[in-house]
Amino acid sequence: MMNTQNLAPLSELKTQAKRLRKQLNDSGHEITHSKSLELLAQQHGMRDWNTMAAKAGNKLHLRIGDRVQGRYLGQKYVATIRGLSVLGDGEIRCITLHFDDPVDVVKFDSFSALRQRVSGRIGWDGRSVQKTSDGVPQLIVEPLSAT
């Protein structure tokens, strides 16, 4: 079975299925779009399209240069991804963010500790395994919404 961390985003998988269908149809092997989705899933070692779509759709796909938002140590941020690498078996990624505006990571009024570039480790859900003392992930990353 294929290692699921290597699955492309769902939109790319659909494009691959369309290309597969066109190539097969062009060579005289008429198939439906559904059949091309199922064949693609089998090529990736999955039981069926629904299984592969669920595995691919539950992953946050990020790239260097992407704009993201979220929380770092409880503080909201908007940032650009400056570094991204896969660690170990691929379930954890090391991410470096450059915040648009520095984030104050100290909750005391008497002093501040501003951070503009931070690194952390996140899972495919965009959340760090490390948590703050109140149980919230230290780093939460999500695509920047178009609001």
PyMOL commands that set and color helices and strands:
alter all, ss='L'
color gray80, all
select helices_A, chain A and resi 4-6+10-26+33-43+49-57
alter helices_A, ss='H'
color red, helices_A
select strands_A, chain A and resi 67-72+75-87+92-104+114-122+139-143
alter strands_A, ss='S'
color yellow, strands_A
deselect
rebuild
show_as cartoon
